[in-house]
Amino acid sequence: MVTVGMAEGKNQFLKLIRQVEAGERILITRHGVPVAQLAPPPVQTGKARLGGMRNRIHLLPGWDAPVDPDSFFEGKF
């Protein structure tokens, strides 16, 4: 991780952005105290699709049976 002072970061912003695009993380400090971090965006995953888990999840018989609240709170379910 590269550490850069606030003034240097302001003066070399485009250079720092190019470094971030290359995968580098930049820590920006003010008087030696970290105040911000430039980092690449998180990797985007595919969007969830309706029905995407169809035929992959199997529920056991009785999974939706009513539960007695007293037994549930006593840990006997």
mmCIF file of the N, C-alpha and C atoms, coordinates in Angstrom:
data_MODEL
# 
_entry.id   MODEL 
# 
loop_
_atom_site.group_PDB 
_atom_site.id 
_atom_site.type_symbol 
_atom_site.label_atom_id 
_atom_site.label_alt_id 
_atom_site.label_comp_id 
_atom_site.label_asym_id 
_atom_site.label_entity_id 
_atom_site.label_seq_id 
_atom_site.pdbx_PDB_ins_code 
_atom_site.Cartn_x 
_atom_site.Cartn_y 
_atom_site.Cartn_z 
_atom_site.occupancy 
_atom_site.B_iso_or_equiv 
_atom_site.pdbx_formal_charge 
_atom_site.auth_seq_id 
_atom_site.auth_comp_id 
_atom_site.auth_asym_id 
_atom_site.auth_atom_id 
_atom_site.pdbx_PDB_model_num 
ATOM 1   N N  . MET A 1 1  ? 0.849   -1.174  0.000   1.00 0.00 ? 1  MET A N  1 
ATOM 2   C CA . MET A 1 1  ? 0.000   0.000   0.000   1.00 0.00 ? 1  MET A CA 1 
ATOM 3   C C  . MET A 1 1  ? 0.892   1.234   0.000   1.00 0.00 ? 1  MET A C  1 
ATOM 4   N N  . VAL A 1 2  ? 0.565   2.159   -0.872  1.00 0.00 ? 2  VAL A N  1 
ATOM 5   C CA . VAL A 1 2  ? 1.311   3.403   -0.986  1.00 0.00 ? 2  VAL A CA 1 
ATOM 6   C C  . VAL A 1 2  ? 0.682   4.424   -0.048  1.00 0.00 ? 2  VAL A C  1 
ATOM 7   N N  . THR A 1 3  ? 1.518   5.159   0.684   1.00 0.00 ? 3  THR A N  1 
ATOM 8   C CA . THR A 1 3  ? 1.041   6.215   1.573   1.00 0.00 ? 3  THR A CA 1 
ATOM 9   C C  . THR A 1 3  ? 1.421   7.563   0.981   1.00 0.00 ? 3  THR A C  1 
ATOM 10  N N  . VAL A 1 4  ? 0.447   8.469   0.922   1.00 0.00 ? 4  VAL A N  1 
ATOM 11  C CA . VAL A 1 4  ? 0.645   9.768   0.300   1.00 0.00 ? 4  VAL A CA 1 
ATOM 12  C C  . VAL A 1 4  ? 0.061   10.838  1.207   1.00 0.00 ? 4  VAL A C  1 
ATOM 13  N N  . GLY A 1 5  ? 0.767   11.961  1.323   1.00 0.00 ? 5  GLY A N  1 
ATOM 14  C CA . GLY A 1 5  ? 0.251   13.098  2.073   1.00 0.00 ? 5  GLY A CA 1 
ATOM 15  C C  . GLY A 1 5  ? -0.872  13.781  1.313   1.00 0.00 ? 5  GLY A C  1 
ATOM 16  N N  . MET A 1 6  ? -1.659  14.566  2.018   1.00 0.00 ? 6  MET A N  1 
ATOM 17  C CA . MET A 1 6  ? -2.813  15.236  1.427   1.00 0.00 ? 6  MET A CA 1 
ATOM 18  C C  . MET A 1 6  ? -2.399  16.151  0.268   1.00 0.00 ? 6  MET A C  1 
ATOM 19  N N  . ALA A 1 7  ? -1.388  16.980  0.446   1.00 0.00 ? 7  ALA A N  1 
ATOM 20  C CA . ALA A 1 7  ? -0.972  17.913  -0.603  1.00 0.00 ? 7  ALA A CA 1 
ATOM 21  C C  . ALA A 1 7  ? -0.445  17.167  -1.824  1.00 0.00 ? 7  ALA A C  1 
ATOM 22  N N  . GLU A 1 8  ? 0.368   16.151  -1.597  1.00 0.00 ? 8  GLU A N  1 
ATOM 23  C CA . GLU A 1 8  ? 0.899   15.364  -2.712  1.00 0.00 ? 8  GLU A CA 1 
ATOM 24  C C  . GLU A 1 8  ? -0.231  14.640  -3.440  1.00 0.00 ? 8  GLU A C  1 
ATOM 25  N N  . GLY A 1 9  ? -1.186  14.142  -2.695  1.00 0.00 ? 9  GLY A N  1 
ATOM 26  C CA . GLY A 1 9  ? -2.326  13.471  -3.303  1.00 0.00 ? 9  GLY A CA 1 
ATOM 27  C C  . GLY A 1 9  ? -3.127  14.411  -4.181  1.00 0.00 ? 9  GLY A C  1 
ATOM 28  N N  . LYS A 1 10 ? -3.275  15.645  -3.735  1.00 0.00 ? 10 LYS A N  1 
ATOM 29  C CA . LYS A 1 10 ? -4.006  16.640  -4.523  1.00 0.00 ? 10 LYS A CA 1 
ATOM 30  C C  . LYS A 1 10 ? -3.257  16.947  -5.817  1.00 0.00 ? 10 LYS A C  1 
ATOM 31  N N  . ASN A 1 11 ? -1.943  17.092  -5.718  1.00 0.00 ? 11 ASN A N  1 
ATOM 32  C CA . ASN A 1 11 ? -1.139  17.458  -6.881  1.00 0.00 ? 11 ASN A CA 1 
ATOM 33  C C  . ASN A 1 11 ? -0.980  16.315  -7.879  1.00 0.00 ? 11 ASN A C  1 
ATOM 34  N N  . GLN A 1 12 ? -1.047  15.085  -7.421  1.00 0.00 ? 12 GLN A N  1 
ATOM 35  C CA . GLN A 1 12 ? -0.809  13.936  -8.299  1.00 0.00 ? 12 GLN A CA 1 
ATOM 36  C C  . GLN A 1 12 ? -2.024  13.016  -8.393  1.00 0.00 ? 12 GLN A C  1 
ATOM 37  N N  . PHE A 1 13 ? -3.199  13.597  -8.330  1.00 0.00 ? 13 PHE A N  1 
ATOM 38  C CA . PHE A 1 13 ? -4.426  12.810  -8.292  1.00 0.00 ? 13 PHE A CA 1 
ATOM 39  C C  . PHE A 1 13 ? -4.561  11.863  -9.486  1.00 0.00 ? 13 PHE A C  1 
ATOM 40  N N  . LEU A 1 14 ? -4.335  12.357  -10.696 1.00 0.00 ? 14 LEU A N  1 
ATOM 41  C CA . LEU A 1 14 ? -4.489  11.498  -11.874 1.00 0.00 ? 14 LEU A CA 1 
ATOM 42  C C  . LEU A 1 14 ? -3.505  10.337  -11.858 1.00 0.00 ? 14 LEU A C  1 
ATOM 43  N N  . LYS A 1 15 ? -2.290  10.586  -11.421 1.00 0.00 ? 15 LYS A N  1 
ATOM 44  C CA . LYS A 1 15 ? -1.288  9.514   -11.315 1.00 0.00 ? 15 LYS A CA 1 
ATOM 45  C C  . LYS A 1 15 ? -1.748  8.465   -10.291 1.00 0.00 ? 15 LYS A C  1 
ATOM 46  N N  . LEU A 1 16 ? -2.294  8.927   -9.189  1.00 0.00 ? 16 LEU A N  1 
ATOM 47  C CA . LEU A 1 16 ? -2.768  8.009   -8.150  1.00 0.00 ? 16 LEU A CA 1 
ATOM 48  C C  . LEU A 1 16 ? -3.952  7.181   -8.662  1.00 0.00 ? 16 LEU A C  1 
ATOM 49  N N  . ILE A 1 17 ? -4.838  7.805   -9.420  1.00 0.00 ? 17 ILE A N  1 
ATOM 50  C CA . ILE A 1 17 ? -5.973  7.076   -9.974  1.00 0.00 ? 17 ILE A CA 1 
ATOM 51  C C  . ILE A 1 17 ? -5.485  5.988   -10.926 1.00 0.00 ? 17 ILE A C  1 
ATOM 52  N N  . ARG A 1 18 ? -4.471  6.280   -11.715 1.00 0.00 ? 18 ARG A N  1 
ATOM 53  C CA . ARG A 1 18 ? -3.916  5.254   -12.618 1.00 0.00 ? 18 ARG A CA 1 
ATOM 54  C C  . ARG A 1 18 ? -3.343  4.088   -11.817 1.00 0.00 ? 18 ARG A C  1 
ATOM 55  N N  . GLN A 1 19 ? -2.698  4.387   -10.686 1.00 0.00 ? 19 GLN A N  1 
ATOM 56  C CA . GLN A 1 19 ? -2.166  3.321   -9.838  1.00 0.00 ? 19 GLN A CA 1 
ATOM 57  C C  . GLN A 1 19 ? -3.294  2.470   -9.263  1.00 0.00 ? 19 GLN A C  1 
ATOM 58  N N  . VAL A 1 20 ? -4.385  3.119   -8.875  1.00 0.00 ? 20 VAL A N  1 
ATOM 59  C CA . VAL A 1 20 ? -5.538  2.390   -8.344  1.00 0.00 ? 20 VAL A CA 1 
ATOM 60  C C  . VAL A 1 20 ? -6.143  1.510   -9.436  1.00 0.00 ? 20 VAL A C  1 
ATOM 61  N N  . GLU A 1 21 ? -6.224  2.024   -10.656 1.00 0.00 ? 21 GLU A N  1 
ATOM 62  C CA . GLU A 1 21 ? -6.734  1.223   -11.771 1.00 0.00 ? 21 GLU A CA 1 
ATOM 63  C C  . GLU A 1 21 ? -5.878  -0.019  -12.005 1.00 0.00 ? 21 GLU A C  1 
ATOM 64  N N  . ALA A 1 22 ? -4.594  0.082   -11.675 1.00 0.00 ? 22 ALA A N  1 
ATOM 65  C CA . ALA A 1 22 ? -3.678  -1.051  -11.826 1.00 0.00 ? 22 ALA A CA 1 
ATOM 66  C C  . ALA A 1 22 ? -3.763  -2.015  -10.642 1.00 0.00 ? 22 ALA A C  1 
ATOM 67  N N  . GLY A 1 23 ? -4.620  -1.705  -9.647  1.00 0.00 ? 23 GLY A N  1 
ATOM 68  C CA . GLY A 1 23 ? -4.808  -2.606  -8.519  1.00 0.00 ? 23 GLY A CA 1 
ATOM 69  C C  . GLY A 1 23 ? -4.151  -2.164  -7.226  1.00 0.00 ? 23 GLY A C  1 
ATOM 70  N N  . GLU A 1 24 ? -3.455  -1.053  -7.229  1.00 0.00 ? 24 GLU A N  1 
ATOM 71  C CA . GLU A 1 24 ? -2.759  -0.551  -6.034  1.00 0.00 ? 24 GLU A CA 1 
ATOM 72  C C  . GLU A 1 24 ? -3.752  0.128   -5.093  1.00 0.00 ? 24 GLU A C  1 
ATOM 73  N N  . ARG A 1 25 ? -3.470  0.068   -3.811  1.00 0.00 ? 25 ARG A N  1 
ATOM 74  C CA . ARG A 1 25 ? -4.249  0.804   -2.810  1.00 0.00 ? 25 ARG A CA 1 
ATOM 75  C C  . ARG A 1 25 ? -3.419  1.996   -2.343  1.00 0.00 ? 25 ARG A C  1 
ATOM 76  N N  . ILE A 1 26 ? -4.065  3.140   -2.181  1.00 0.00 ? 26 ILE A N  1 
ATOM 77  C CA . ILE A 1 26 ? -3.387  4.367   -1.790  1.00 0.00 ? 26 ILE A CA 1 
ATOM 78  C C  . ILE A 1 26 ? -3.977  4.850   -0.470  1.00 0.00 ? 26 ILE A C  1 
ATOM 79  N N  . LEU A 1 27 ? -3.133  5.062   0.513   1.00 0.00 ? 27 LEU A N  1 
ATOM 80  C CA . LEU A 1 27 ? -3.556  5.599   1.805   1.00 0.00 ? 27 LEU A CA 1 
ATOM 81  C C  . LEU A 1 27 ? -3.202  7.075   1.830   1.00 0.00 ? 27 LEU A C  1 
ATOM 82  N N  . ILE A 1 28 ? -4.181  7.929   2.086   1.00 0.00 ? 28 ILE A N  1 
ATOM 83  C CA . ILE A 1 28 ? -3.960  9.370   2.128   1.00 0.00 ? 28 ILE A CA 1 
ATOM 84  C C  . ILE A 1 28 ? -3.931  9.811   3.586   1.00 0.00 ? 28 ILE A C  1 
ATOM 85  N N  . THR A 1 29 ? -2.893  10.583  3.923   1.00 0.00 ? 29 THR A N  1 
ATOM 86  C CA . THR A 1 29 ? -2.721  11.017  5.310   1.00 0.00 ? 29 THR A CA 1 
ATOM 87  C C  . THR A 1 29 ? -2.734  12.533  5.404   1.00 0.00 ? 29 THR A C  1 
ATOM 88  N N  . ARG A 1 30 ? -3.065  13.030  6.589   1.00 0.00 ? 30 ARG A N  1 
ATOM 89  C CA . ARG A 1 30 ? -2.967  14.451  6.912   1.00 0.00 ? 30 ARG A CA 1 
ATOM 90  C C  . ARG A 1 30 ? -2.136  14.530  8.187   1.00 0.00 ? 30 ARG A C  1 
ATOM 91  N N  . HIS A 1 31 ? -0.974  15.137  8.070   1.00 0.00 ? 31 HIS A N  1 
ATOM 92  C CA . HIS A 1 31 ? -0.036  15.240  9.195   1.00 0.00 ? 31 HIS A CA 1 
ATOM 93  C C  . HIS A 1 31 ? 0.295   13.856  9.763   1.00 0.00 ? 31 HIS A C  1 
ATOM 94  N N  . GLY A 1 32 ? 0.422   12.871  8.861   1.00 0.00 ? 32 GLY A N  1 
ATOM 95  C CA . GLY A 1 32 ? 0.796   11.520  9.258   1.00 0.00 ? 32 GLY A CA 1 
ATOM 96  C C  . GLY A 1 32 ? -0.344  10.654  9.757   1.00 0.00 ? 32 GLY A C  1 
ATOM 97  N N  . VAL A 1 33 ? -1.546  11.203  9.821   1.00 0.00 ? 33 VAL A N  1 
ATOM 98  C CA . VAL A 1 33 ? -2.706  10.455  10.309  1.00 0.00 ? 33 VAL A CA 1 
ATOM 99  C C  . VAL A 1 33 ? -3.552  10.021  9.101   1.00 0.00 ? 33 VAL A C  1 
ATOM 100 N N  . PRO A 1 34 ? -3.838  8.727   8.951   1.00 0.00 ? 34 PRO A N  1 
ATOM 101 C CA . PRO A 1 34 ? -4.642  8.269   7.816   1.00 0.00 ? 34 PRO A CA 1 
ATOM 102 C C  . PRO A 1 34 ? -6.040  8.892   7.841   1.00 0.00 ? 34 PRO A C  1 
ATOM 103 N N  . VAL A 1 35 ? -6.460  9.437   6.692   1.00 0.00 ? 35 VAL A N  1 
ATOM 104 C CA . VAL A 1 35 ? -7.790  10.049  6.611   1.00 0.00 ? 35 VAL A CA 1 
ATOM 105 C C  . VAL A 1 35 ? -8.647  9.451   5.500   1.00 0.00 ? 35 VAL A C  1 
ATOM 106 N N  . ALA A 1 36 ? -8.025  8.807   4.511   1.00 0.00 ? 36 ALA A N  1 
ATOM 107 C CA . ALA A 1 36 ? -8.804  8.240   3.402   1.00 0.00 ? 36 ALA A CA 1 
ATOM 108 C C  . ALA A 1 36 ? -7.984  7.156   2.721   1.00 0.00 ? 36 ALA A C  1 
ATOM 109 N N  . GLN A 1 37 ? -8.673  6.357   1.930   1.00 0.00 ? 37 GLN A N  1 
ATOM 110 C CA . GLN A 1 37 ? -8.004  5.304   1.174   1.00 0.00 ? 37 GLN A CA 1 
ATOM 111 C C  . GLN A 1 37 ? -8.626  5.238   -0.215  1.00 0.00 ? 37 GLN A C  1 
ATOM 112 N N  . LEU A 1 38 ? -7.780  5.202   -1.223  1.00 0.00 ? 38 LEU A N  1 
ATOM 113 C CA . LEU A 1 38 ? -8.232  4.975   -2.592  1.00 0.00 ? 38 LEU A CA 1 
ATOM 114 C C  . LEU A 1 38 ? -7.991  3.513   -2.899  1.00 0.00 ? 38 LEU A C  1 
ATOM 115 N N  . ALA A 1 39 ? -9.015  2.843   -3.393  1.00 0.00 ? 39 ALA A N  1 
ATOM 116 C CA . ALA A 1 39 ? -8.897  1.412   -3.693  1.00 0.00 ? 39 ALA A CA 1 
ATOM 117 C C  . ALA A 1 39 ? -9.767  1.087   -4.892  1.00 0.00 ? 39 ALA A C  1 
ATOM 118 N N  . PRO A 1 40 ? -9.418  0.023   -5.618  1.00 0.00 ? 40 PRO A N  1 
ATOM 119 C CA . PRO A 1 40 ? -10.275 -0.390  -6.731  1.00 0.00 ? 40 PRO A CA 1 
ATOM 120 C C  . PRO A 1 40 ? -11.660 -0.784  -6.217  1.00 0.00 ? 40 PRO A C  1 
ATOM 121 N N  . PRO A 1 41 ? -12.686 -0.647  -7.037  1.00 0.00 ? 41 PRO A N  1 
ATOM 122 C CA . PRO A 1 41 ? -14.029 -1.044  -6.598  1.00 0.00 ? 41 PRO A CA 1 
ATOM 123 C C  . PRO A 1 41 ? -14.091 -2.554  -6.394  1.00 0.00 ? 41 PRO A C  1 
ATOM 124 N N  . PRO A 1 42 ? -15.023 -3.022  -5.559  1.00 0.00 ? 42 PRO A N  1 
ATOM 125 C CA . PRO A 1 42 ? -15.146 -4.465  -5.355  1.00 0.00 ? 42 PRO A CA 1 
ATOM 126 C C  . PRO A 1 42 ? -15.548 -5.167  -6.645  1.00 0.00 ? 42 PRO A C  1 
ATOM 127 N N  . VAL A 1 43 ? -15.155 -6.409  -6.747  1.00 0.00 ? 43 VAL A N  1 
ATOM 128 C CA . VAL A 1 43 ? -15.503 -7.201  -7.919  1.00 0.00 ? 43 VAL A CA 1 
ATOM 129 C C  . VAL A 1 43 ? -17.014 -7.417  -7.925  1.00 0.00 ? 43 VAL A C  1 
ATOM 130 N N  . GLN A 1 44 ? -17.627 -7.134  -9.044  1.00 0.00 ? 44 GLN A N  1 
ATOM 131 C CA . GLN A 1 44 ? -19.072 -7.298  -9.126  1.00 0.00 ? 44 GLN A CA 1 
ATOM 132 C C  . GLN A 1 44 ? -19.399 -8.739  -9.493  1.00 0.00 ? 44 GLN A C  1 
ATOM 133 N N  . THR A 1 45 ? -20.335 -9.290  -8.763  1.00 0.00 ? 45 THR A N  1 
ATOM 134 C CA . THR A 1 45 ? -20.782 -10.646 -9.042  1.00 0.00 ? 45 THR A CA 1 
ATOM 135 C C  . THR A 1 45 ? -22.073 -10.583 -9.850  1.00 0.00 ? 45 THR A C  1 
ATOM 136 N N  . GLY A 1 46 ? -22.462 -11.688 -10.386 1.00 0.00 ? 46 GLY A N  1 
ATOM 137 C CA . GLY A 1 46 ? -23.705 -11.733 -11.153 1.00 0.00 ? 46 GLY A CA 1 
ATOM 138 C C  . GLY A 1 46 ? -24.902 -11.455 -10.262 1.00 0.00 ? 46 GLY A C  1 
ATOM 139 N N  . LYS A 1 47 ? -25.941 -10.945 -10.858 1.00 0.00 ? 47 LYS A N  1 
ATOM 140 C CA . LYS A 1 47 ? -27.155 -10.659 -10.103 1.00 0.00 ? 47 LYS A CA 1 
ATOM 141 C C  . LYS A 1 47 ? -27.908 -11.947 -9.820  1.00 0.00 ? 47 LYS A C  1 
ATOM 142 N N  . ALA A 1 48 ? -28.614 -11.955 -8.709  1.00 0.00 ? 48 ALA A N  1 
ATOM 143 C CA . ALA A 1 48 ? -29.441 -13.110 -8.361  1.00 0.00 ? 48 ALA A CA 1 
ATOM 144 C C  . ALA A 1 48 ? -30.616 -13.185 -9.329  1.00 0.00 ? 48 ALA A C  1 
ATOM 145 N N  . ARG A 1 49 ? -30.908 -14.391 -9.752  1.00 0.00 ? 49 ARG A N  1 
ATOM 146 C CA . ARG A 1 49 ? -32.022 -14.597 -10.678 1.00 0.00 ? 49 ARG A CA 1 
ATOM 147 C C  . ARG A 1 49 ? -33.153 -15.300 -9.944  1.00 0.00 ? 49 ARG A C  1 
ATOM 148 N N  . LEU A 1 50 ? -34.362 -14.910 -10.267 1.00 0.00 ? 50 LEU A N  1 
ATOM 149 C CA . LEU A 1 50 ? -35.534 -15.569 -9.708  1.00 0.00 ? 50 LEU A CA 1 
ATOM 150 C C  . LEU A 1 50 ? -35.544 -17.016 -10.194 1.00 0.00 ? 50 LEU A C  1 
ATOM 151 N N  . GLY A 1 51 ? -35.578 -17.960 -9.270  1.00 0.00 ? 51 GLY A N  1 
ATOM 152 C CA . GLY A 1 51 ? -35.580 -19.373 -9.627  1.00 0.00 ? 51 GLY A CA 1 
ATOM 153 C C  . GLY A 1 51 ? -34.193 -19.939 -9.858  1.00 0.00 ? 51 GLY A C  1 
ATOM 154 N N  . GLY A 1 52 ? -33.163 -19.178 -9.540  1.00 0.00 ? 52 GLY A N  1 
ATOM 155 C CA . GLY A 1 52 ? -31.796 -19.620 -9.779  1.00 0.00 ? 52 GLY A CA 1 
ATOM 156 C C  . GLY A 1 52 ? -31.379 -20.829 -8.945  1.00 0.00 ? 52 GLY A C  1 
ATOM 157 N N  . MET A 1 53 ? -32.033 -21.068 -7.824  1.00 0.00 ? 53 MET A N  1 
ATOM 158 C CA . MET A 1 53 ? -31.696 -22.207 -6.970  1.00 0.00 ? 53 MET A CA 1 
ATOM 159 C C  . MET A 1 53 ? -32.708 -23.348 -7.115  1.00 0.00 ? 53 MET A C  1 
ATOM 160 N N  . ARG A 1 54 ? -33.589 -23.257 -8.108  1.00 0.00 ? 54 ARG A N  1 
ATOM 161 C CA . ARG A 1 54 ? -34.592 -24.299 -8.325  1.00 0.00 ? 54 ARG A CA 1 
ATOM 162 C C  . ARG A 1 54 ? -33.891 -25.643 -8.531  1.00 0.00 ? 54 ARG A C  1 
ATOM 163 N N  . ASN A 1 55 ? -34.405 -26.654 -7.889  1.00 0.00 ? 55 ASN A N  1 
ATOM 164 C CA . ASN A 1 55 ? -33.881 -28.028 -7.940  1.00 0.00 ? 55 ASN A CA 1 
ATOM 165 C C  . ASN A 1 55 ? -32.517 -28.174 -7.260  1.00 0.00 ? 55 ASN A C  1 
ATOM 166 N N  . ARG A 1 56 ? -32.090 -27.184 -6.507  1.00 0.00 ? 56 ARG A N  1 
ATOM 167 C CA . ARG A 1 56 ? -30.832 -27.289 -5.757  1.00 0.00 ? 56 ARG A CA 1 
ATOM 168 C C  . ARG A 1 56 ? -31.082 -27.334 -4.253  1.00 0.00 ? 56 ARG A C  1 
ATOM 169 N N  . ILE A 1 57 ? -32.228 -26.853 -3.825  1.00 0.00 ? 57 ILE A N  1 
ATOM 170 C CA . ILE A 1 57 ? -32.568 -26.831 -2.403  1.00 0.00 ? 57 ILE A CA 1 
ATOM 171 C C  . ILE A 1 57 ? -33.683 -27.841 -2.169  1.00 0.00 ? 57 ILE A C  1 
ATOM 172 N N  . HIS A 1 58 ? -33.461 -28.739 -1.228  1.00 0.00 ? 58 HIS A N  1 
ATOM 173 C CA . HIS A 1 58 ? -34.457 -29.762 -0.921  1.00 0.00 ? 58 HIS A CA 1 
ATOM 174 C C  . HIS A 1 58 ? -34.801 -29.667 0.564   1.00 0.00 ? 58 HIS A C  1 
ATOM 175 N N  . LEU A 1 59 ? -36.071 -29.456 0.869   1.00 0.00 ? 59 LEU A N  1 
ATOM 176 C CA . LEU A 1 59 ? -36.529 -29.342 2.250   1.00 0.00 ? 59 LEU A CA 1 
ATOM 177 C C  . LEU A 1 59 ? -37.061 -30.687 2.717   1.00 0.00 ? 59 LEU A C  1 
ATOM 178 N N  . LEU A 1 60 ? -36.759 -31.033 3.964   1.00 0.00 ? 60 LEU A N  1 
ATOM 179 C CA . LEU A 1 60 ? -37.223 -32.291 4.527   1.00 0.00 ? 60 LEU A CA 1 
ATOM 180 C C  . LEU A 1 60 ? -38.709 -32.217 4.835   1.00 0.00 ? 60 LEU A C  1 
ATOM 181 N N  . PRO A 1 61 ? -39.390 -33.349 4.776   1.00 0.00 ? 61 PRO A N  1 
ATOM 182 C CA . PRO A 1 61 ? -40.818 -33.348 5.115   1.00 0.00 ? 61 PRO A CA 1 
ATOM 183 C C  . PRO A 1 61 ? -41.015 -32.840 6.544   1.00 0.00 ? 61 PRO A C  1 
ATOM 184 N N  . GLY A 1 62 ? -42.037 -32.022 6.736   1.00 0.00 ? 62 GLY A N  1 
ATOM 185 C CA . GLY A 1 62 ? -42.348 -31.491 8.060   1.00 0.00 ? 62 GLY A CA 1 
ATOM 186 C C  . GLY A 1 62 ? -41.609 -30.206 8.393   1.00 0.00 ? 62 GLY A C  1 
ATOM 187 N N  . TRP A 1 63 ? -40.880 -29.657 7.445   1.00 0.00 ? 63 TRP A N  1 
ATOM 188 C CA . TRP A 1 63 ? -40.123 -28.440 7.733   1.00 0.00 ? 63 TRP A CA 1 
ATOM 189 C C  . TRP A 1 63 ? -41.026 -27.277 8.097   1.00 0.00 ? 63 TRP A C  1 
ATOM 190 N N  . ASP A 1 64 ? -42.270 -27.323 7.641   1.00 0.00 ? 64 ASP A N  1 
ATOM 191 C CA . ASP A 1 64 ? -43.190 -26.225 7.912   1.00 0.00 ? 64 ASP A CA 1 
ATOM 192 C C  . ASP A 1 64 ? -44.226 -26.570 8.985   1.00 0.00 ? 64 ASP A C  1 
ATOM 193 N N  . ALA A 1 65 ? -43.976 -27.637 9.743   1.00 0.00 ? 65 ALA A N  1 
ATOM 194 C CA . ALA A 1 65 ? -44.904 -28.030 10.804  1.00 0.00 ? 65 ALA A CA 1 
ATOM 195 C C  . ALA A 1 65 ? -44.893 -26.976 11.901  1.00 0.00 ? 65 ALA A C  1 
ATOM 196 N N  . PRO A 1 66 ? -46.037 -26.733 12.532  1.00 0.00 ? 66 PRO A N  1 
ATOM 197 C CA . PRO A 1 66 ? -46.091 -25.735 13.611  1.00 0.00 ? 66 PRO A CA 1 
ATOM 198 C C  . PRO A 1 66 ? -45.182 -26.138 14.774  1.00 0.00 ? 66 PRO A C  1 
ATOM 199 N N  . VAL A 1 67 ? -44.617 -25.138 15.422  1.00 0.00 ? 67 VAL A N  1 
ATOM 200 C CA . VAL A 1 67 ? -43.714 -25.371 16.550  1.00 0.00 ? 67 VAL A CA 1 
ATOM 201 C C  . VAL A 1 67 ? -44.382 -24.817 17.798  1.00 0.00 ? 67 VAL A C  1 
ATOM 202 N N  . ASP A 1 68 ? -44.386 -25.618 18.863  1.00 0.00 ? 68 ASP A N  1 
ATOM 203 C CA . ASP A 1 68 ? -44.923 -25.174 20.151  1.00 0.00 ? 68 ASP A CA 1 
ATOM 204 C C  . ASP A 1 68 ? -43.967 -24.125 20.728  1.00 0.00 ? 68 ASP A C  1 
ATOM 205 N N  . PRO A 1 69 ? -44.440 -22.911 20.995  1.00 0.00 ? 69 PRO A N  1 
ATOM 206 C CA . PRO A 1 69 ? -43.538 -21.852 21.489  1.00 0.00 ? 69 PRO A CA 1 
ATOM 207 C C  . PRO A 1 69 ? -42.792 -22.241 22.765  1.00 0.00 ? 69 PRO A C  1 
ATOM 208 N N  . ASP A 1 70 ? -43.447 -22.939 23.693  1.00 0.00 ? 70 ASP A N  1 
ATOM 209 C CA . ASP A 1 70 ? -42.773 -23.325 24.937  1.00 0.00 ? 70 ASP A CA 1 
ATOM 210 C C  . ASP A 1 70 ? -41.606 -24.265 24.648  1.00 0.00 ? 70 ASP A C  1 
ATOM 211 N N  . SER A 1 71 ? -41.823 -25.236 23.781  1.00 0.00 ? 71 SER A N  1 
ATOM 212 C CA . SER A 1 71 ? -40.747 -26.166 23.425  1.00 0.00 ? 71 SER A CA 1 
ATOM 213 C C  . SER A 1 71 ? -39.621 -25.432 22.708  1.00 0.00 ? 71 SER A C  1 
ATOM 214 N N  . PHE A 1 72 ? -39.997 -24.482 21.864  1.00 0.00 ? 72 PHE A N  1 
ATOM 215 C CA . PHE A 1 72 ? -38.991 -23.735 21.116  1.00 0.00 ? 72 PHE A CA 1 
ATOM 216 C C  . PHE A 1 72 ? -38.062 -22.971 22.057  1.00 0.00 ? 72 PHE A C  1 
ATOM 217 N N  . PHE A 1 73 ? -38.645 -22.256 23.026  1.00 0.00 ? 73 PHE A N  1 
ATOM 218 C CA . PHE A 1 73 ? -37.835 -21.437 23.940  1.00 0.00 ? 73 PHE A CA 1 
ATOM 219 C C  . PHE A 1 73 ? -37.061 -22.290 24.931  1.00 0.00 ? 73 PHE A C  1 
ATOM 220 N N  . GLU A 1 74 ? -37.467 -23.532 25.150  1.00 0.00 ? 74 GLU A N  1 
ATOM 221 C CA . GLU A 1 74 ? -36.721 -24.426 26.014  1.00 0.00 ? 74 GLU A CA 1 
ATOM 222 C C  . GLU A 1 74 ? -35.637 -25.173 25.231  1.00 0.00 ? 74 GLU A C  1 
ATOM 223 N N  . GLY A 1 75 ? -35.608 -24.981 23.905  1.00 0.00 ? 75 GLY A N  1 
ATOM 224 C CA . GLY A 1 75 ? -34.602 -25.652 23.082  1.00 0.00 ? 75 GLY A CA 1 
ATOM 225 C C  . GLY A 1 75 ? -34.990 -27.057 22.678  1.00 0.00 ? 75 GLY A C  1 
ATOM 226 N N  . LYS A 1 76 ? -36.261 -27.409 22.823  1.00 0.00 ? 76 LYS A N  1 
ATOM 227 C CA . LYS A 1 76 ? -36.738 -28.753 22.472  1.00 0.00 ? 76 LYS A CA 1 
ATOM 228 C C  . LYS A 1 76 ? -37.559 -28.683 21.188  1.00 0.00 ? 76 LYS A C  1 
ATOM 229 N N  . PHE A 1 77 ? -36.938 -28.434 20.117  1.00 0.00 ? 77 PHE A N  1 
ATOM 230 C CA . PHE A 1 77 ? -37.699 -28.345 18.869  1.00 0.00 ? 77 PHE A CA 1 
ATOM 231 C C  . PHE A 1 77 ? -37.171 -29.286 17.840  1.00 0.00 ? 77 PHE A C  1 
# 
